[in-house]
Amino acid sequence: MPLTEELKKLIQTSIKKLRYECIDIKFIKKKTINILRIYINKETGVTVDDCVNVSQKISELLDINDIFNVSYNLEISSPGLKKTTLSNKQYKNFRKKP
């Protein structure tokens, strides 16, 4: 089940309200499990507590809107050190850091 643009917008808007940047959203289908993986970032870096906070809010949002008709695991992560730069804004932010 690919993510629709409407769903991406809903998730991205919610993450932005929490003052994080949504870097990427992927829905990965495997044989026995589905994963909704969301990558977040913020100016000062992402902590485990940030991932927990976003996970709780997005989980509530998805439950309330009853968006998926399949079971899935929600994963919230930072893009990590080997992240791919996806936009001009991300590149500019990266270049600002010492």
GROMACS elastic network, one bead per residue, 0.5 to 0.9 nm:
[ bonds ]
;  ai    aj funct       b0    kb
    1     4     6  0.88942   500
    1    27     6  0.73411   500
    1    28     6  0.85044   500
    1    29     6  0.76877   500
    1    68     6  0.88363   500
    2    26     6  0.83527   500
    2    27     6  0.64402   500
    2    28     6  0.85304   500
    3     6     6  0.81524   500
    3     7     6  0.62826   500
    3     8     6  0.66574   500
    3    25     6  0.83693   500
    3    26     6  0.75905   500
    3    27     6  0.66542   500
    4     7     6  0.52515   500
    4     8     6  0.63476   500
    4     9     6  0.86511   500
    5     8     6  0.50129   500
    5     9     6  0.60597   500
    5    10     6  0.85633   500
    6     9     6  0.51255   500
    6    10     6  0.62147   500
    6    11     6  0.87182   500
    7    10     6  0.50387   500
    7    11     6  0.61980   500
    7    12     6  0.84689   500
    7    67     6  0.81721   500
    8    11     6  0.51921   500
    8    12     6  0.59089   500
    8    13     6  0.83670   500
    8    25     6  0.72782   500
    9    12     6  0.50580   500
    9    13     6  0.58564   500
    9    14     6  0.84416   500
   10    13     6  0.52814   500
   10    14     6  0.62600   500
   10    15     6  0.87188   500
   10    61     6  0.88643   500
   11    14     6  0.52061   500
   11    15     6  0.62107   500
   11    16     6  0.86078   500
   11    22     6  0.83378   500
   11    25     6  0.86882   500
   11    58     6  0.69983   500
   11    61     6  0.82549   500
   11    62     6  0.86717   500
   12    15     6  0.51293   500
   12    16     6  0.60767   500
   12    17     6  0.86281   500
   12    21     6  0.78069   500
   12    22     6  0.57325   500
   12    23     6  0.88889   500
   12    25     6  0.87769   500
   13    16     6  0.50942   500
   13    17     6  0.62582   500
   13    18     6  0.88202   500
   13    22     6  0.86983   500
   14    17     6  0.51296   500
   14    18     6  0.65647   500
   14    19     6  0.89563   500
   14    54     6  0.89008   500
   14    57     6  0.80323   500
   14    58     6  0.73505   500
   14    61     6  0.83506   500
   15    18     6  0.51113   500
   15    19     6  0.66159   500
   15    20     6  0.56356   500
   15    21     6  0.66670   500
   15    22     6  0.63762   500
   15    40     6  0.80519   500
   15    54     6  0.69189   500
   15    57     6  0.84396   500
   15    58     6  0.77951   500
   16    20     6  0.51722   500
   16    21     6  0.58458   500
   16    22     6  0.71287   500
   17    20     6  0.74302   500
   18    21     6  0.88325   500
   18    53     6  0.87326   500
   18    54     6  0.74988   500
   18    57     6  0.87566   500
   19    42     6  0.75215   500
   20    40     6  0.63189   500
   20    41     6  0.57460   500
   20    42     6  0.52035   500
   20    43     6  0.84562   500
   20    46     6  0.89699   500
   20    50     6  0.88421   500
   20    54     6  0.86529   500
   21    39     6  0.85179   500
   21    40     6  0.55205   500
   21    41     6  0.51016   500
   21    42     6  0.59437   500
   21    43     6  0.88591   500
   22    25     6  0.76799   500
   22    38     6  0.73505   500
   22    39     6  0.60956   500
   22    41     6  0.65888   500
   22    42     6  0.89659   500
   23    38     6  0.76339   500
   23    39     6  0.52612   500
   23    40     6  0.53876   500
   23    41     6  0.67152   500
   23    78     6  0.84997   500
   23    79     6  0.74211   500
   23    85     6  0.89836   500
   23    86     6  0.75969   500
   23    90     6  0.85872   500
   24    37     6  0.81286   500
   24    38     6  0.58807   500
   24    39     6  0.51611   500
   24    40     6  0.73615   500
   24    79     6  0.85187   500
   24    86     6  0.85392   500
   25    36     6  0.73028   500
   25    37     6  0.57831   500
   25    39     6  0.64192   500
   26    35     6  0.78612   500
   26    36     6  0.58468   500
   26    37     6  0.51577   500
   26    38     6  0.64843   500
   26    39     6  0.87251   500
   27    34     6  0.71164   500
   27    35     6  0.56584   500
   27    37     6  0.62902   500
   27    38     6  0.87792   500
   27    72     6  0.89915   500
   28    33     6  0.84676   500
   28    34     6  0.56539   500
   28    35     6  0.50366   500
   28    36     6  0.64339   500
   28    37     6  0.76303   500
   29    32     6  0.82465   500
   29    33     6  0.65409   500
   29    35     6  0.65740   500
   29    36     6  0.89245   500
   29    72     6  0.89344   500
   30    33     6  0.52544   500
   30    34     6  0.58053   500
   30    35     6  0.80470   500
   31    34     6  0.80852   500
   33    71     6  0.76266   500
   33    72     6  0.63964   500
   33    73     6  0.75990   500
   34    70     6  0.80005   500
   34    71     6  0.67641   500
   34    73     6  0.62619   500
   34    74     6  0.88088   500
   35    71     6  0.87864   500
   35    72     6  0.52454   500
   35    74     6  0.59961   500
   35    75     6  0.70532   500
   36    72     6  0.66324   500
   36    73     6  0.60837   500
   36    75     6  0.60979   500
   36    76     6  0.84638   500
   37    73     6  0.81806   500
   37    74     6  0.60730   500
   37    76     6  0.59807   500
   37    77     6  0.75413   500
   38    74     6  0.78696   500
   38    75     6  0.61828   500
   38    77     6  0.62930   500
   38    78     6  0.83639   500
   39    75     6  0.83979   500
   39    76     6  0.58876   500
   39    78     6  0.51941   500
   39    79     6  0.56939   500
   40    46     6  0.74530   500
   40    50     6  0.88429   500
   40    51     6  0.79129   500
   40    54     6  0.86083   500
   40    76     6  0.71559   500
   40    77     6  0.61525   500
   40    78     6  0.51556   500
   40    79     6  0.67955   500
   41    44     6  0.83920   500
   41    45     6  0.62503   500
   41    46     6  0.58250   500
   41    77     6  0.85170   500
   41    78     6  0.58889   500
   41    79     6  0.71506   500
   42    45     6  0.52728   500
   42    46     6  0.62641   500
   43    46     6  0.84257   500
   43    93     6  0.79702   500
   45    78     6  0.81369   500
   46    49     6  0.81115   500
   46    50     6  0.59774   500
   46    51     6  0.73052   500
   46    77     6  0.81932   500
   46    78     6  0.59936   500
   46    79     6  0.89725   500
   47    50     6  0.51064   500
   47    51     6  0.65687   500
   47    52     6  0.88006   500
   47    78     6  0.81270   500
   48    51     6  0.50971   500
   48    52     6  0.62733   500
   48    53     6  0.86663   500
   48    77     6  0.83986   500
   49    53     6  0.60981   500
   49    54     6  0.86259   500
   50    53     6  0.51050   500
   50    54     6  0.62153   500
   50    55     6  0.84379   500
   50    76     6  0.89702   500
   51    54     6  0.52569   500
   51    55     6  0.59188   500
   51    56     6  0.85907   500
   51    75     6  0.85197   500
   51    76     6  0.54300   500
   51    77     6  0.61693   500
   51    78     6  0.78151   500
   52    55     6  0.50051   500
   52    56     6  0.61635   500
   52    57     6  0.87035   500
   52    76     6  0.76468   500
   53    56     6  0.53764   500
   53    57     6  0.64390   500
   53    58     6  0.87123   500
   54    57     6  0.52160   500
   54    58     6  0.59740   500
   54    59     6  0.82641   500
   54    76     6  0.71705   500
   55    58     6  0.52846   500
   55    59     6  0.58030   500
   55    60     6  0.84691   500
   55    74     6  0.72645   500
   55    75     6  0.72896   500
   55    76     6  0.60442   500
   56    59     6  0.51781   500
   56    60     6  0.62260   500
   56    61     6  0.86562   500
   57    60     6  0.52250   500
   57    61     6  0.62175   500
   57    62     6  0.87193   500
   58    62     6  0.60818   500
   58    63     6  0.84745   500
   58    74     6  0.87149   500
   59    62     6  0.52051   500
   59    63     6  0.60867   500
   59    64     6  0.85641   500
   59    74     6  0.74640   500
   60    63     6  0.50978   500
   60    64     6  0.60467   500
   60    65     6  0.85382   500
   61    64     6  0.52799   500
   61    65     6  0.61968   500
   61    66     6  0.84184   500
   62    65     6  0.52191   500
   62    66     6  0.57881   500
   62    67     6  0.59265   500
   62    68     6  0.78131   500
   63    66     6  0.50082   500
   63    67     6  0.72941   500
   63    68     6  0.87041   500
   64    67     6  0.82435   500
   65    68     6  0.87622   500
   66    69     6  0.76168   500
   68    71     6  0.74020   500
   68    72     6  0.83608   500
   77    80     6  0.80905   500
   78    81     6  0.89003   500
   78    83     6  0.87576   500
   79    82     6  0.74056   500
   79    83     6  0.50887   500
   79    84     6  0.78439   500
   80    83     6  0.54716   500
   83    86     6  0.88748   500
   85    88     6  0.79287   500
   85    89     6  0.89923   500
   85    90     6  0.60732   500
   85    91     6  0.59406   500
   85    94     6  0.86164   500
   86    89     6  0.84829   500
   86    90     6  0.66621   500
   86    91     6  0.76990   500
   87    90     6  0.52711   500
   87    91     6  0.63716   500
   87    92     6  0.87453   500
   88    91     6  0.50492   500
   88    92     6  0.61480   500
   88    93     6  0.86113   500
   89    92     6  0.51136   500
   89    93     6  0.61441   500
   89    94     6  0.85666   500
   90    93     6  0.50988   500
   90    94     6  0.61242   500
   90    95     6  0.86341   500
   91    94     6  0.50988   500
   91    95     6  0.62099   500
   91    96     6  0.87973   500
   92    95     6  0.50940   500
   92    96     6  0.63750   500
   93    96     6  0.52607   500
   93    97     6  0.69497   500
   94    97     6  0.56551   500
   94    98     6  0.88703   500
   95    98     6  0.78346   500
